């Protein structure tokens, strides 16, 4: 099991000799992290619109439809790629940052929510990862950002992320943003893990993602954990986040409305639970 704690120092990668498309990076920060990407002349990184924190002056910016990957050549390909991004809640556009000068240049991208930025080399995971919506932050140019449909109706309806998730494909580095602490679990063939649906951050496409009911009727109605758990079956790797943005925003909205919600968001007790708990 690998964890990605906030505040435990910086994570870096230096280009391997002879690997021309292997960008260098450094992840900095604690609860609000950002990634610095170092580019050689002619190298490019692609990022979500509005994610840039700073850049060297020799790094040029170009806004493109979709993700700018080779899979989206031609106008129709780019338009289709942009449409796919809309389905996952992203902007129609991404920004490509290219080093147009000599020597080394850097550009930095920041996560919009408290948590961690996790660097993943796609060729180490079969060239494909399935992630929660809005998880993509930046990548080496050439990584394709697509959509993944949950084929099971119940999983799509109640799986926390709906029918559509992000699909990241390629062989380069990609930087994804997750909420709170993040751990990486490797599941053997047939090994199963039960996770709160909103806490499933990412998984390899060899993982089977299904739903199971959260215990008996009493547990489902009053346990505060919702009606379903995500059941993840190996083989493959799974990334789990401790603080999904939906949970954080729900607590903020509840506090702003004066509800004082202090237990699981899935409980049907609602305001009655607050009265019993002395919050009103």
BAMARRO-351098 format. One record per residue (C-alpha): residue number from 1; x, y, z. Coordinates in steps of 0.25 Angstrom, whole numbers, padded with zeros to 4 digits, always signed. Each point is the difference from the previous one (the first is absolute). Example, Ala and Ser with C-alpha at 12.3 -4.5 7.8 and 13.67 -1.06 7.14 Angstrom:
<rs>
[1 [+0049 -0018 +0031]],
[2 [+0006 +0014 -0002]],
</rs>
This chain:
<rs>
[1 [+0000 +0000 +0000]],
[2 [+0005 +0014 -0004]],
[3 [-0005 +0013 +0006]],
[4 [+0002 +0014 -0005]],
[5 [-0001 +0008 +0013]],
[6 [-0001 +0015 +0000]],
[7 [+0012 +0007 +0007]],
[8 [+0010 -0011 -0001]],
[9 [+0010 +0007 -0009]],
[10 [+0001 +0001 -0015]],
[11 [+0000 -0010 -0011]],
[12 [+0009 +0001 -0012]],
[13 [+0003 -0007 -0013]],
[14 [+0013 +0002 -0008]],
[15 [+0000 -0003 -0015]],
[16 [+0006 -0014 -0003]],
[17 [+0012 +0000 -0010]],
[18 [-0005 -0003 -0014]],
[19 [-0015 +0002 +0003]],
[20 [-0003 +0013 -0009]],
[21 [-0015 +0001 +0005]],
[22 [+0002 -0002 +0015]],
[23 [-0002 +0013 +0006]],
[24 [+0006 +0004 +0013]],
[25 [-0009 +0005 +0012]],
[26 [-0001 +0004 +0014]],
[27 [-0012 +0000 +0009]],
[28 [+0000 +0011 +0011]],
[29 [-0009 +0004 +0012]],
[30 [-0008 -0007 +0010]],
[31 [-0015 +0001 +0001]],
[32 [-0001 +0009 -0013]],
[33 [+0011 -0006 -0009]],
[34 [+0005 +0004 -0014]],
[35 [+0009 -0007 -0010]],
[36 [+0012 +0006 -0007]],
[37 [+0003 -0006 -0014]],
[38 [+0013 +0003 -0006]],
[39 [+0001 +0000 -0015]],
[40 [+0011 -0001 -0010]],
[41 [-0001 +0008 -0013]],
[42 [-0011 -0004 -0008]],
[43 [-0007 -0008 +0011]],
[44 [-0014 +0002 +0004]],
[45 [-0010 -0002 +0011]],
[46 [-0015 +0000 +0000]],
[47 [-0009 +0005 +0011]],
[48 [-0014 +0004 +0004]],
[49 [-0004 +0014 -0003]],
[50 [+0003 +0009 +0012]],
[51 [+0009 -0010 +0007]],
[52 [+0013 +0008 -0003]],
[53 [+0007 +0006 +0012]],
[54 [+0013 +0006 -0007]],
[55 [+0009 -0002 -0011]],
[56 [+0013 +0004 -0006]],
[57 [-0001 +0011 -0011]],
[58 [+0006 -0010 -0010]],
[59 [-0012 -0009 +0001]],
[60 [-0011 +0003 -0009]],
[61 [-0015 -0002 +0001]],
[62 [-0010 -0006 -0010]],
[63 [-0015 -0003 +0003]],
[64 [-0005 -0012 -0008]],
[65 [-0013 -0008 -0001]],
[66 [+0001 -0013 +0008]],
[67 [+0013 -0005 +0005]],
[68 [+0009 +0003 -0011]],
[69 [+0004 -0014 -0002]],
[70 [+0004 -0007 -0013]],
[71 [-0013 -0008 +0001]],
[72 [-0008 +0013 -0002]],
[73 [+0006 +0004 -0014]],
[74 [-0009 +0008 -0009]],
[75 [-0012 +0009 +0003]],
[76 [-0010 -0011 +0002]],
[77 [+0009 -0008 +0009]],
[78 [+0003 +0013 +0009]],
[79 [-0015 +0003 +0000]],
[80 [-0003 -0014 +0005]],
[81 [+0011 +0000 +0010]],
[82 [-0005 +0014 +0005]],
[83 [-0014 -0006 +0001]],
[84 [+0004 -0012 +0008]],
[85 [+0007 +0010 +0010]],
[86 [-0014 +0007 +0002]],
[87 [-0006 -0013 +0004]],
[88 [+0010 -0002 +0011]],
[89 [-0003 +0014 +0005]],
[90 [+0013 +0006 -0006]],
[91 [+0002 +0012 -0008]],
[92 [+0000 -0001 -0016]],
[93 [+0014 +0005 +0000]],
[94 [+0014 -0004 +0006]],
[95 [+0012 +0008 +0000]],
[96 [+0013 -0005 -0006]],
[97 [+0013 +0006 +0006]],
[98 [+0012 -0001 -0010]],
[99 [+0015 +0003 +0003]],
[100 [+0004 +0009 -0011]],
[101 [+0014 +0004 +0005]],
[102 [+0013 -0006 +0003]],
[103 [+0004 -0007 +0013]],
[104 [-0010 -0004 +0010]],
[105 [-0013 +0007 +0003]],
[106 [-0011 -0003 +0011]],
[107 [-0015 +0001 +0001]],
[108 [-0008 -0003 +0012]],
[109 [-0015 -0004 +0002]],
[110 [-0008 +0000 +0013]],
[111 [-0011 -0009 +0005]],
[112 [-0013 +0008 +0003]],
[113 [-0004 -0008 +0012]],
[114 [+0007 -0005 +0013]],
[115 [+0007 -0013 -0002]],
[116 [+0011 -0006 -0008]],
[117 [+0006 +0000 -0014]],
[118 [+0003 -0014 -0004]],
[119 [+0010 -0002 -0012]],
[120 [-0003 -0013 -0008]],
[121 [+0008 -0006 -0012]],
[122 [-0011 -0006 -0008]],
[123 [+0009 -0010 -0007]],
[124 [+0002 -0006 +0014]],
[125 [-0015 -0003 +0001]],
[126 [-0003 -0006 -0013]],
[127 [-0001 +0013 -0007]],
[128 [-0014 +0004 +0005]],
[129 [-0006 +0005 +0013]],
[130 [-0015 +0002 +0004]],
[131 [-0001 +0012 +0009]],
[132 [-0011 +0008 +0007]],
[133 [-0005 +0013 -0008]],
[134 [+0008 +0012 +0002]],
[135 [+0012 -0007 +0004]],
[136 [+0010 +0003 -0011]],
[137 [+0009 +0012 +0002]],
[138 [+0012 -0001 -0010]],
[139 [+0008 -0010 -0008]],
[140 [+0011 -0001 -0010]],
[141 [-0006 +0003 -0014]],
[142 [-0005 -0012 -0007]],
[143 [-0008 -0006 +0012]],
[144 [-0015 -0001 -0005]],
[145 [-0011 +0004 +0010]],
[146 [-0013 -0008 -0004]],
[147 [-0013 -0005 +0007]],
[148 [-0003 -0013 +0006]],
[149 [-0014 -0005 +0001]],
[150 [-0005 -0009 +0012]],
[151 [-0006 -0012 -0008]],
[152 [-0008 -0004 +0012]],
[153 [-0013 +0008 +0002]],
[154 [+0000 -0001 +0016]],
[155 [+0015 +0004 +0000]],
[156 [-0003 +0012 -0009]],
[157 [-0012 +0005 +0008]],
[158 [+0005 -0002 +0014]],
[159 [+0016 -0001 -0001]],
[160 [+0003 +0014 +0004]],
[161 [+0006 +0004 -0013]],
[162 [-0012 -0003 -0009]],
[163 [+0001 -0007 -0013]],
[164 [+0011 +0009 -0005]],
[165 [+0015 +0000 +0005]],
[166 [+0013 +0005 -0006]],
[167 [+0009 -0010 -0008]],
[168 [+0014 +0004 -0001]],
[169 [+0008 -0007 -0011]],
[170 [+0015 +0000 -0005]],
[171 [+0014 -0003 +0005]],
[172 [+0004 +0013 +0006]],
[173 [-0001 +0007 +0014]],
[174 [-0014 +0005 +0004]],
[175 [-0002 +0008 +0013]],
[176 [-0014 -0002 +0007]],
[177 [-0006 +0007 +0012]],
[178 [-0007 -0007 +0011]],
[179 [-0006 +0005 +0013]],
[180 [+0006 -0002 +0014]],
[181 [+0009 -0012 +0002]],
[182 [+0002 -0010 -0011]],
[183 [+0004 -0015 +0001]],
[184 [+0004 -0009 -0011]],
[185 [-0005 -0015 +0001]],
[186 [+0004 -0012 -0009]],
[187 [-0011 -0010 +0000]],
[188 [+0004 -0015 -0004]],
[189 [-0009 -0008 -0010]],
[190 [-0014 -0002 +0007]],
[191 [+0004 +0009 +0012]],
[192 [-0011 +0010 +0004]],
[193 [+0000 +0013 +0007]],
[194 [-0013 +0008 +0005]],
[195 [+0001 +0015 -0001]],
[196 [-0009 +0012 +0001]],
[197 [-0004 +0003 -0014]],
[198 [+0005 +0015 +0001]],
[199 [+0013 -0005 +0005]],
[200 [+0004 -0008 -0013]],
[201 [+0010 +0010 -0006]],
[202 [+0006 -0009 -0011]],
[203 [+0002 -0014 -0005]],
[204 [+0007 -0008 -0011]],
[205 [-0010 -0006 -0010]],
[206 [+0003 -0014 +0004]],
[207 [-0008 +0003 +0013]],
[208 [-0015 -0004 +0000]],
[209 [-0008 +0012 +0006]],
[210 [-0014 -0005 +0006]],
[211 [-0009 +0004 +0011]],
[212 [-0005 -0007 +0012]],
[213 [-0010 +0004 +0011]],
[214 [+0005 +0006 +0013]],
[215 [-0005 -0011 +0009]],
[216 [-0014 -0002 +0005]],
[217 [-0011 +0010 -0001]],
[218 [+0003 +0007 +0013]],
[219 [+0015 +0002 -0004]],
[220 [-0005 +0006 -0014]],
[221 [-0010 +0009 +0006]],
[222 [+0007 +0005 +0013]],
[223 [+0015 -0004 -0002]],
[224 [+0003 +0013 -0006]],
[225 [+0009 -0007 -0011]],
[226 [-0011 +0000 -0011]],
[227 [-0007 -0012 -0006]],
[228 [+0011 -0006 -0008]],
[229 [+0015 -0003 +0001]],
[230 [+0009 -0001 -0012]],
[231 [+0006 -0014 -0002]],
[232 [+0013 +0000 -0007]],
[233 [+0005 -0014 -0005]],
[234 [+0014 -0003 -0004]],
[235 [+0010 -0001 -0006]],
[236 [+0004 +0014 -0002]],
[237 [+0003 +0013 +0008]],
[238 [-0009 +0009 +0007]],
[239 [+0002 +0014 +0005]],
[240 [-0009 +0004 +0012]],
[241 [-0002 +0015 +0005]],
[242 [-0004 +0003 +0014]],
[243 [-0007 +0014 -0003]],
[244 [-0008 +0000 -0013]],
[245 [-0004 +0014 -0004]],
[246 [-0015 -0003 +0000]],
[247 [+0002 -0004 +0015]],
[248 [+0008 +0013 +0003]],
[249 [-0010 +0009 -0008]],
[250 [-0012 -0007 +0007]],
[251 [+0006 +0003 +0014]],
[252 [+0003 +0015 -0004]],
[253 [-0015 +0001 -0006]],
[254 [-0005 -0006 +0013]],
[255 [+0007 +0009 +0009]],
[256 [-0003 +0012 -0008]],
[257 [-0015 -0004 +0001]],
[258 [+0001 -0001 +0015]],
[259 [-0003 -0015 -0001]],
[260 [+0012 -0004 +0008]],
[261 [+0001 -0014 -0006]],
[262 [+0010 -0008 +0007]],
[263 [-0002 -0014 -0004]],
[264 [+0000 -0008 -0014]],
[265 [-0007 +0008 -0011]],
[266 [-0008 -0013 -0004]],
[267 [-0008 -0001 +0012]],
[268 [-0015 +0002 -0001]],
[269 [-0001 +0006 +0014]],
[270 [+0003 +0013 -0006]],
[271 [-0004 +0012 +0010]],
[272 [-0006 -0010 +0010]],
[273 [+0014 -0006 +0002]],
[274 [+0005 +0015 +0002]],
[275 [-0011 +0002 +0011]],
[276 [+0004 -0013 +0007]],
[277 [+0015 +0003 -0001]],
[278 [-0003 +0014 +0006]],
[279 [+0005 +0008 -0012]],
[280 [-0013 +0008 +0000]],
</rs>
